[in-house]
């Protein structure tokens, strides 16, 4: 625990330039006395760290200090290389060069045991290209014009300010500010049909940390699945949301948006799901299933 805190103190000082002992104590939730002991430990380990007394004093690192590879543990080195390997899987050549350099510095083989492919089966890499374009737009704060198909089946063009790429529940999403709706929105990458990175820049803002998707209420949905559906149950729901009955059936309770996507999702299970709650959802799904039947019965 102490080694981790010492490492964090060094990086904090590299980022901020200087800090007071009370500031570091509050940051790392320890006493001021512990911070001074940490400073002594860092100094004893050869880190050029010093403290200045007085009104404008504080704890500093020497201006020409460069973090040496010895400060990183073997586990931390492997974590850095693993992260770079995953980035390199998107065919980013610059990250491949960085990976080789850090491997040489760390004296660790850069053998790539990890493969990350953002594209869907049969996609031929266009999903990867889409990811790279959006990543560049986020980093360089460039507006993006997208053609997007929402969960109601409406396809529209809109200009967005991309803020962050997010991976959740086996899918990639883009957190952005929509200039048309003048709201923060979350866009699923697979629903972005086309995109164009524009020359217009924007001032980056922080995406609000909503407990739920903006402009979309979530409700508790309770479902029952037979035992042979275990592969989809554990694929698509967190295990903490799943309970198993004595007869082998699964009961799933999850927070989900009540929209067209949910109806289509439930229909994808065919007869292999029972809706327990809310009861009115049964009628909605049954009505949609009847429409499908009426469409194809002839």
C-alpha positions as CSV (number, residue, x, y, z in Angstrom):
1,X,0.0,0.0,0.0
2,X,2.8,2.4,0.9
3,X,4.7,1.7,-2.4
4,X,1.5,2.5,-4.3
5,X,1.1,5.8,-2.4
6,X,4.8,6.7,-2.9
7,X,4.4,6.2,-6.7
8,X,1.2,8.3,-6.7
9,X,3.0,11.1,-4.7
10,X,5.7,11.3,-7.3
11,X,3.3,11.5,-10.2
12,X,1.2,14.1,-8.4
13,X,4.2,16.3,-7.9
14,X,5.3,15.8,-11.6
15,X,1.8,16.9,-12.6
16,X,1.3,19.8,-10.1
17,X,4.9,21.0,-9.7
18,X,4.6,21.3,-5.9
19,X,2.3,20.6,-3.0
20,X,2.1,21.2,0.7
21,X,2.2,18.3,3.2
22,X,-1.5,19.0,4.3
23,X,-2.5,19.0,0.7
24,X,-0.9,15.6,0.1
25,X,-2.3,14.2,3.4
26,X,-5.8,15.1,2.3
27,X,-5.3,13.8,-1.2
28,X,-4.1,10.4,-0.1
29,X,-6.1,10.2,3.1
30,X,-3.2,9.9,5.5
31,X,-1.7,12.0,8.3
32,X,0.7,14.8,7.6
33,X,3.3,12.9,9.7
34,X,2.8,9.9,7.3
35,X,3.5,12.2,4.3
36,X,6.7,13.4,5.8
37,X,7.8,9.8,6.4
38,X,6.9,9.1,2.7
39,X,9.1,12.0,1.6
40,X,12.0,10.6,3.7
41,X,11.4,7.2,2.1
42,X,11.4,8.7,-1.4
43,X,14.5,10.7,-0.7
44,X,16.2,7.6,0.7
45,X,15.3,5.7,-2.5
46,X,17.2,8.3,-4.6
47,X,14.2,10.4,-5.7
48,X,15.3,14.1,-5.8
49,X,12.5,15.4,-3.6
50,X,12.8,18.2,-1.1
51,X,10.7,20.5,1.1
52,X,11.0,24.2,1.5
53,X,9.7,26.1,4.5
54,X,8.0,29.5,4.5
55,X,4.9,31.1,3.0
56,X,5.5,30.0,-0.6
57,X,7.2,26.8,0.4
58,X,6.1,23.2,-0.2
59,X,7.3,19.8,-1.4
60,X,9.0,19.8,-4.8
61,X,10.9,17.5,-7.2
62,X,14.1,18.7,-8.9
63,X,13.2,20.4,-12.2
64,X,15.2,18.1,-14.3
65,X,13.9,14.9,-12.6
66,X,12.8,12.1,-15.0
67,X,10.9,9.1,-13.7
68,X,13.2,6.1,-13.8
69,X,12.1,2.7,-14.8
70,X,13.1,1.4,-11.3
71,X,10.1,3.3,-9.7
72,X,7.7,1.0,-11.6
73,X,7.0,-2.4,-10.3
74,X,7.1,-5.4,-12.6
75,X,3.3,-5.6,-12.4
76,X,2.9,-1.9,-13.3
77,X,5.3,-2.3,-16.3
78,X,3.2,-5.3,-17.5
79,X,0.0,-3.2,-17.1
80,X,1.4,-0.4,-19.2
81,X,2.5,-2.7,-22.0
82,X,-0.8,-4.6,-22.0
83,X,-2.6,-1.2,-22.4
84,X,-0.4,-0.3,-25.3
85,X,-0.9,-3.7,-26.9
86,X,-4.7,-3.2,-26.8
87,X,-4.3,0.2,-28.4
88,X,-1.9,-1.1,-31.0
89,X,-4.6,-3.6,-32.0
90,X,-6.5,-0.8,-33.6
91,X,-3.7,-0.5,-36.1
92,X,-2.2,2.7,-34.7
93,X,1.4,2.6,-35.9
94,X,2.6,5.3,-33.4
95,X,1.5,3.2,-30.5
96,X,3.4,0.2,-31.9
97,X,6.6,2.3,-31.9
98,X,5.9,3.4,-28.3
99,X,5.3,-0.2,-27.3
100,X,8.7,-1.2,-28.7
101,X,10.5,1.6,-26.9
102,X,9.0,0.9,-23.6
103,X,9.6,-2.8,-23.9
104,X,13.3,-2.0,-24.4
105,X,13.4,0.3,-21.4
106,X,11.5,-2.1,-19.1
107,X,13.6,-5.1,-20.5
108,X,10.3,-7.0,-21.0
109,X,9.3,-8.8,-24.2
110,X,6.6,-7.1,-26.2
111,X,5.3,-10.3,-27.5
112,X,1.6,-9.4,-28.3
113,X,-0.5,-12.0,-26.5
114,X,-3.6,-9.8,-26.6
115,X,-5.8,-9.0,-29.7
116,X,-8.5,-6.4,-29.6
117,X,-10.8,-6.0,-32.6
118,X,-13.5,-3.4,-32.4
119,X,-15.2,-4.5,-35.6
120,X,-18.2,-6.8,-35.8
121,X,-18.0,-10.2,-37.7
122,X,-18.0,-9.5,-41.4
123,X,-17.3,-5.8,-40.9
124,X,-13.9,-5.8,-42.7
125,X,-12.4,-3.3,-40.4
126,X,-14.7,-0.3,-40.9
127,X,-15.7,-0.3,-37.2
128,X,-12.0,0.0,-36.4
129,X,-11.7,3.0,-38.7
130,X,-14.7,4.6,-37.2
131,X,-13.2,4.1,-33.7
132,X,-9.9,5.7,-34.8
133,X,-11.7,8.8,-36.4
134,X,-13.8,9.4,-33.2
135,X,-10.8,8.9,-31.0
136,X,-8.9,11.5,-32.9
137,X,-11.9,13.9,-32.8
138,X,-12.1,13.5,-29.0
139,X,-8.4,14.1,-28.5
140,X,-8.2,17.1,-30.9
141,X,-11.7,18.5,-29.9
142,X,-13.1,18.5,-33.4
143,X,-16.8,18.5,-34.1
144,X,-18.2,15.5,-35.9
145,X,-21.2,15.2,-38.3
146,X,-22.8,11.8,-37.9
147,X,-25.7,10.0,-39.6
148,X,-27.3,8.1,-36.7
149,X,-30.1,5.5,-36.3
150,X,-31.7,5.8,-32.9
151,X,-33.6,3.1,-30.9
152,X,-36.9,4.2,-32.5
153,X,-35.6,3.5,-36.0
154,X,-35.3,7.2,-37.0
155,X,-32.2,8.0,-39.1
156,X,-31.0,11.6,-38.9
157,X,-27.9,13.8,-39.4
158,X,-26.6,15.8,-36.5
159,X,-23.4,17.6,-35.4
160,X,-21.9,16.6,-32.1
161,X,-19.0,17.5,-29.9
162,X,-17.4,14.2,-29.0
163,X,-16.2,14.0,-25.4
164,X,-15.4,10.4,-24.4
165,X,-15.4,6.9,-25.8
166,X,-17.0,4.4,-23.4
167,X,-17.2,0.6,-23.4
168,X,-20.1,-0.9,-21.6
169,X,-22.1,-4.2,-21.7
170,X,-20.2,-5.6,-24.7
171,X,-20.6,-2.4,-26.8
172,X,-18.8,0.9,-27.5
173,X,-20.6,4.2,-27.0
174,X,-19.7,7.8,-27.6
175,X,-20.5,10.4,-25.0
176,X,-21.0,13.7,-26.7
177,X,-22.8,17.0,-26.7
178,X,-25.5,17.2,-29.5
179,X,-25.7,20.7,-30.9
180,X,-29.1,20.0,-32.4
181,X,-30.8,18.8,-29.2
182,X,-28.5,21.1,-27.1
183,X,-28.1,18.2,-24.7
184,X,-25.5,15.6,-23.6
185,X,-26.2,12.3,-25.3
186,X,-24.8,8.8,-25.6
187,X,-24.5,7.3,-29.1
188,X,-23.9,3.6,-29.8
189,X,-21.0,3.3,-32.2
190,X,-22.7,0.5,-34.2
191,X,-25.6,2.8,-34.9
192,X,-23.4,5.5,-36.4
193,X,-24.0,4.8,-40.1
194,X,-21.6,7.5,-41.4
195,X,-19.4,10.2,-39.9
196,X,-17.3,13.2,-41.0
197,X,-14.8,14.9,-38.8
198,X,-15.2,18.7,-39.3
199,X,-12.7,21.5,-39.1
200,X,-14.7,23.2,-36.4
201,X,-13.2,23.0,-32.9
202,X,-15.0,23.2,-29.6
203,X,-14.1,23.9,-26.0
204,X,-14.1,20.6,-24.1
205,X,-16.6,20.2,-21.2
206,X,-17.1,17.4,-18.8
207,X,-19.8,14.9,-19.6
208,X,-22.3,14.8,-16.7
209,X,-22.2,11.6,-14.7
210,X,-25.8,10.6,-14.9
211,X,-27.1,7.6,-13.0
212,X,-29.1,6.9,-16.1
213,X,-28.8,7.6,-19.8
214,X,-29.7,11.3,-20.4
215,X,-33.4,11.9,-21.4
216,X,-34.1,8.2,-21.0
217,X,-35.7,6.7,-17.8
218,X,-34.7,3.2,-16.7
219,X,-37.2,0.8,-15.0
220,X,-36.8,-2.5,-13.2
221,X,-37.5,-5.4,-15.5
222,X,-37.9,-8.9,-14.1
223,X,-37.6,-11.8,-16.4
224,X,-37.6,-15.6,-16.2
225,X,-35.5,-17.8,-18.5
226,X,-35.3,-21.7,-18.7
227,X,-32.1,-23.3,-17.8
228,X,-31.0,-24.0,-21.4
229,X,-30.8,-20.2,-21.9
230,X,-27.9,-19.9,-19.5
231,X,-25.5,-18.9,-22.3
232,X,-27.5,-15.7,-23.1
233,X,-28.3,-15.0,-19.5
234,X,-24.7,-14.9,-18.4
235,X,-23.6,-13.3,-21.7
236,X,-26.0,-10.3,-21.3
237,X,-26.6,-9.8,-17.6
238,X,-24.4,-9.2,-14.6
239,X,-24.3,-12.2,-12.4
240,X,-25.4,-10.1,-9.4
241,X,-28.7,-9.6,-11.2
242,X,-29.3,-13.3,-11.8
243,X,-30.7,-15.8,-9.3
244,X,-31.3,-19.5,-10.0
245,X,-34.5,-21.4,-9.0
246,X,-34.6,-25.0,-7.7
247,X,-35.9,-26.2,-11.1
248,X,-32.9,-24.6,-12.9
249,X,-34.8,-21.5,-14.2
250,X,-33.1,-18.1,-14.0
251,X,-34.7,-15.0,-12.6
252,X,-33.2,-11.8,-13.9
253,X,-33.8,-8.3,-12.4
254,X,-32.2,-5.5,-14.4
255,X,-32.6,-1.7,-14.9
256,X,-33.5,-1.2,-18.6
257,X,-35.0,1.6,-20.7
258,X,-38.6,1.1,-21.8
259,X,-38.4,1.9,-25.5
260,X,-38.6,0.2,-28.9
261,X,-35.2,-1.3,-28.3
262,X,-36.4,-3.2,-25.2
263,X,-39.4,-4.6,-27.1
264,X,-37.2,-5.8,-29.9
265,X,-34.7,-7.2,-27.4
266,X,-37.3,-9.2,-25.6
267,X,-38.7,-10.5,-28.9
268,X,-35.2,-11.8,-29.7
269,X,-35.7,-14.5,-27.0
270,X,-38.8,-15.8,-28.8
271,X,-40.7,-18.1,-26.4
272,X,-37.7,-18.6,-24.2
273,X,-38.5,-15.7,-21.8
274,X,-41.3,-14.9,-19.4
275,X,-42.0,-11.3,-18.4
276,X,-42.7,-11.1,-14.7
277,X,-42.6,-7.4,-14.1
278,X,-43.9,-5.0,-15.1
279,X,-47.1,-6.9,-16.1
280,X,-48.2,-4.3,-18.7
281,X,-45.0,-5.0,-20.7
282,X,-46.5,-8.5,-21.6
283,X,-49.3,-6.8,-23.6
284,X,-46.9,-4.5,-25.4
285,X,-44.7,-7.4,-26.5
286,X,-47.7,-9.6,-27.4
287,X,-49.1,-6.8,-29.6
288,X,-45.8,-6.4,-31.4
289,X,-45.5,-10.2,-31.8
290,X,-49.0,-10.2,-33.3
291,X,-48.1,-7.5,-35.8
292,X,-45.1,-9.7,-36.9
293,X,-47.4,-12.7,-37.2
294,X,-50.0,-10.8,-39.2
295,X,-47.3,-9.5,-41.5
296,X,-45.9,-12.9,-42.4
297,X,-48.8,-15.3,-42.1
298,X,-49.8,-14.9,-45.7
